[in-house]
Amino acid sequence: MEIGGPRAYDFRMPTLFERIIAGELPATIVYRDERVTAFRDIHPRAPVHILIVPNKPIPTANDIADSDEALIGRLFTVARDLARREGIADDGYRLIINCNSHGGQEVYHLHVHLLGGAPLGAMVAKTS
């Protein structure tokens, strides 16, 4: 077994997110700059569900380099600003980063889920 678990994605092919960033696939873009693109999730889990993605392809949180520190910080400042703009900052919101299969990652391009607009319940189901 490889460290971090098996990956089900061929990293030689562009991810869906790379194709959205390149304008090859449609998405409802809510923010874009030279480092980050944010768009609405096509299968929202909350009234507000936005994906905040670095334009640089980074497959998982395990693949973040020390040189990516400012970029990763940018994901969070964009999330903060979008939460304010969407009107969910005062009531609260959740930021989620999934990593690899056990973490629930479906697209192997690092991204932050911004969720809010309603009470979100427990973060993780309790195990017995």
Secondary structure as GFF3:
##gff-version 3
##sequence-region A 1 128
A	DSSP	alpha_helix	16	21	.	.	.	ID=ss1
A	DSSP	beta_strand	29	32	.	.	.	ID=ss2
A	DSSP	beta_strand	36	40	.	.	.	ID=ss3
A	DSSP	beta_strand	48	54	.	.	.	ID=ss4
A	DSSP	three_ten_helix	61	63	.	.	.	ID=ss5
A	DSSP	three_ten_helix	66	68	.	.	.	ID=ss6
A	DSSP	alpha_helix	69	85	.	.	.	ID=ss7
A	DSSP	beta_strand	93	96	.	.	.	ID=ss8
A	DSSP	three_ten_helix	101	103	.	.	.	ID=ss9
A	DSSP	beta_strand	112	116	.	.	.	ID=ss10
###
